[in-house]
Amino acid sequence: MRQADPPRADQPVARAVILSKEATQAGQDPTNQLKLNLFGDTSVPLGLALARAAQDMSVRTYEVLQRLYPHLDAEAALFQGMKDLCPSSLEHCRRVGDLALRLAREMELDGEEAEQLEDELEDSAELKEAGILALTVSAMDEAELEEFLEEAAVAGDFHDIGKLAIPEDILNKPDRLTAEEYEIVKLHPLVGETMLTPIELSATVRASVRNHHERWDGTGYPDGLKGSNIPHCARILAIVDSFDAMTESRPYRDRLTNQQAVEEIQQNAGTQFDPFLAEMFCQMIARSDPSVRL
């Protein structure tokens, strides 16, 4: 595990967190404003509001992680926080990482190039849900957070955090998300990228965490990147992330079979997913699962 200096107790935590490039993208369209109480001033441009929210959530999360794990550095505390506070997200990340590495090996790249891609995919998959941890912490008001921290200090038990988490209230909501709820969910790649600031990682990993919800046709988020402009690792993660999500049960739907999930990926190749990688992934799943027919 790489070592990184955590924010010191005598140093404002905000200095360990930088704004994403969204902060410099002040929208000119007056209709492009975020109408959410979550961000306070609704008159600021959407991009700047999102960046401020990501920064605020990241700062608060690292403050909580320092209190929970004062003996750990920033990276170790982040992983421990995901393990204790968001265990289902961590398990999802590990499954996605395994699938991403399998797909990378299907590409038959040369030695050094293959090793670099595999390392970047492993880091990206492990950390892509860091934003969910920040959303979980930010779901609590000050009184709830203090109560939780006191109980955790005494019992060392984190299982009740799910009662207060946004992932339970919104991400697993049985009904269709409202526009405001969807905007909150869409924060997690930005927050995730900002959460990685104190950790020594490549620009590729940061970009993959930020852009793993982009779509091949340019209608994804947060940056609306299109086609080959989407980082390679992010394109791989988009496919394997979707496959794992579809083949796991959710409170609002039953899991899909591998066959059904493969068919969904095939149908969305060229719109949501890189068509070349999507085809390669479906062939990989078909070879490992005799029940899948292409």
N, C-alpha and C positions, 0 to 999 in steps of 0.2 A: 504494500500500500504506500502510495506517495505521501510524504509528510508535508504539511503546510502549517504556517503559523496561524492560530486562531486569533480573533480580535482580542486584544488585551483588555483587562478589566479597567485600566486607566485610559483607554482609547475609545472614542465613540465608535460604536459598532457600525454606524453608517459609513465610516471611512473604508470598511472592508467590503462594501457593496457599491457597485457602480450602476448607473442607469444604462439600460439597453439602448440601442440606436434609435428606438422608438422616440426617445426623449428629444431627438433633434428633428423629428418629422412632424412639425406643426401643421395640421391639416388646414387647407384654405377654404374648404367647403363648409359653410356655416351649419349645414345639416349634419356634418360629421362630428357630432358632439355626443358624449356618453351621458345618458340620462339615468345615472345610478347614484343613490345616496352613498354607496360604498366608497365613492371617490370624492365625496364632499362637493367641491366646486364643479358644477356641471357645465360651466362656461368654457372650460379649457378644452383644447383640441383632444380628440380621442386618443391619438398616439401618446401625447404627453400624459394624459390621465392614466393610461395603462402603465406607462413606465413608472410613474409615481406610485401607483398601487403595487407594482411588482417590487419596487425598492422598499416600500414600507413593510410589506409582508415578509420580505427577506430579512430585513433588519430585526423585526420582531421575532422571527423564527430563530435566528442565531442568538438572540438574547435568551430565549427559552432554552436552546440547546446548551448554552454556557452554564445555565443554572442546573440543568439536568445532568450534564456530563462535564464538570469543571476540570477533570483530569485528562480529557481527550482533546486532540487537535481538531481543526474544523472539519476535515474530511471524515475522520473516525466518528465524530459526533453526528455528522449528517447521516452516515450509514446506520449508526445506532438508533438515531431518531426515527428513521424509516422502519427499522426492524421493530421498535417498541410501539410507535404510534400508528404506523400504516403497514401492518404486516401483509395484508392482501396485496397492496401495491408493490411491495418488495418482491413477493413471490411472482407476481405478474412480470416484473422487470427481469427476474432470473429466467423465466420461461422464454420471454422475448429475446433475451441475450443468447440463449441456447439456439433458438431458431435462426437468429441473425447470423450466428457463426456458421451454422450449417449451410445457409444460403451463400455466405461469402465463399465458403470452400467449393461450392458448386461452380463458381466463376473461374476457377482454375487460373488464378493469377500467379505470377512468378514470385519466388521466395520472399524477398524483402517487401514487395508491394502487398502481398497477401498477409504477411505478419503485421504490417502497419494497419491495414484495414481491419483485421481481426481485433487488434488492441483497441482501436477507436470505436468499433462496434460494441465491444465488451463494456467499455467505460460509458458510452452513450446509453446503452440499454439499462445499465445499473442505475444511472442518475436521471433518466428521463422523467421520473415521477417525483423528483425533488420538489417540484412546484405543488404537488398534492400535499406534501408534508406542510408546506407553508400555508396552504389554504386551510388545512386542518387546524393549525395553531391559530390562524387569524379568524376562525369561526367563533372563538371564545371571546367573551368580553373580559375585562380585567378581573372581575370577581370570580368568574368561572376558571380563569387561568390560574389565579392564586390558589383556589381550592384544589385544583388538579395537582399543582406543583407540590402543595403541602402533603396531599395524600400519597403522591408518588414517592416523596422523600421518605415517608414512614413505611409504606408497604412495598415499594419497589415494583408496583403493579400498574401496568398501563392499559389493561384490556378495556376499561370503561371509556377510553378516549373516543371510541366510535360514537357514543351517544351525543357528543358535541361536534362531530366532524362534518364539514361540508360534503366530503365524499359520500357519507351516508344520506344526508338530507337532499342532496342535489344529484350527484353522479348516479346514485341508485334509485332515483325517484321513479315510481312506477308509471307516472304519466308523462306526457310531453313536457319538456322544459319550456319555461317562459323565456321571452327574449332576454330579460335581465339575468335569469339563472344561466342561460347559455353564455352570456358575456363573462360571467364569473368563471365558468368552466374553462373558457378560452384563455383565461389569464395564466393557466398553469405552465405553458411552455415559456412564457416571458419570465414568470417568477422562477421557474427551474433554471433558466439561463443565469439569472441574477444571483441565485443561490450558489452558483459554482464559482463566483468571483474569488473567494479566499482559497480556492483549491487549484493546484498546479495542473492544468489540463490544456490540451491542444485546442486551437481555434476550431478544428473540425468537430471535436466533441461538443463544444459549446454550441456550434451551429446546428448540430444534429439534435441536441436537446431542444433548442429553440424552434426548429423547423420540422419536427417529425409529424406535424399535423398539416403540412402543406399538401396540396393536391396537384397532380400532373397537369390539370387543365387551368391552374392558377386561381382556383376559387377557395383555397384553403386558408389557414391562418398560422401565425400572426402577420406575415409579410406578403401574402398573396404571390409567392414565388411560383414560377411555371416551368414545367419540363426540366431540361438539364440544368436550369438555374438552381434547382433544389439540390442541396448537398447530397452526395452519393449515399453516405451513411443514413441520412434522414429518409431517403427513398426506400432503402432496405427496411429501416425501422417501421415505416408507415405500413408496409405489407405485413410483416410478422406481428406487429402490434395489433393490427386489425384481426388477423387470423386467431391470435390467442384470445382476444376479447370475444370474438364470435363463438369460439369453442368452449368458453367457460360460462357457467350459469350466472345469471344476474337476477335480482329480485323482480325486475320488470319483464323478464323473458327467459325461456328455456335455452339451454346451450344448443348450438347447431352441431350437426355431425361434420366430420372432416369433409365429406362430399359436398354438403351444403355450403360450407365456408369456402371451399375451393371454387365452387360455382359463383359465389359472390365476388371473389377476387377476379375471376375471369371476366365477369360482366362489367366490372369497374376498371379493368385494365385500359389505359389510355385516357381515362377521365380522372379517376382518383389516384391510380397507381401507375408507376413506370411500366409500360407494357412488356418490355423485355424482361425485367426482373420479376414481374408478376407471372409470366409464362414459366420462367425458370423455377420459381418457387412452387407453382402448382405441380410441375413435373417432379420436383423433389418430394413433395407430400405424397403423390401418387405412387412413387417407387417404394416409399416406406410404409404405405397403408394400402394393402390389396383391395380394400373395399372402395377406394376412390377410383372413379373412371373419368378420364378426360374426354 
